[in-house]
Amino acid sequence: DAKTTQPNSMESNEEEPVHLPCNHSTISGTDYIHWYRQLPSQGPEYVIHGLTSNVNNRMASLAIAEDRKSSTLILHRATLRDAAVYYCILRDVGSSGDKLTFGTGTRLAVRP
Amino acid sequence: DSGVTQTPKHLITATGQRVTLRCSPRSGDLSVYWYQQSLDQGLQFLIQYYNGEERAKGNILERFSAQQFPDLHSELNLSSLELGDSALYFCASSVAPRVDEQFFGPGTRLTVL
């Protein structure tokens, strides 16, 4: 399985933008880049995904490098509720099944 | 609330025992996934079912088995339990395999003493 590398932890101030980086140098052409987050004492929650182009949704934006070897999840205005572990995942849609291979994630702390 | 329910919330048992964890997917979802989250291994995919059939397998031990029933709920059976099986077990569901978003339940915390 292709692997992702993320910083163990990051801090942000409330209402400021946050850029969460992810390296995935062994990404293959059929791998989608997915982001999930896990709030304290909850199951993971889908945030966003993309293949090649940058993506925006109501929760966040995803910026994907031209060579696809790295990506950045952008939270435009961090709130206290955004404090969570953020996982960058490569999802292979080439196989018959569908498994998410989670890495160690980035623990985001948001300061009031 | 993701719409995925898991029971029980907590389970405490002894080594060598067998337990069953239950998952009800969101209404309309046909695919169910099981994950294990432990302190040392992180979140690991175990197995996926789609409409009653096994679809993908991950790092699931032979002591563990799962099935999906005609009403689409799923059960994960863990037997000959060891201390290292203590973990959070999450179930997720999606409309179909190979879709963009999986919806995770709140998890079952298993403690093996």
Interface residues (C-beta under 8 A of the other chain):
Chain A: Y32 H34 Q38 Q42 G43 P44 E45 Y46 H49 Y87 V93 S95 S96 G97 D98 K99 L100 T101 F102 G103 T104 G105
Chain B: S2 V4 S31 Y33 Y35 G42 L43 Q44 F45 Q48 R55 A56 K57 G58 F90 A92 S94 P97 R98 V99 D100 E101 Q102 F103 F104 G105 P106 G107
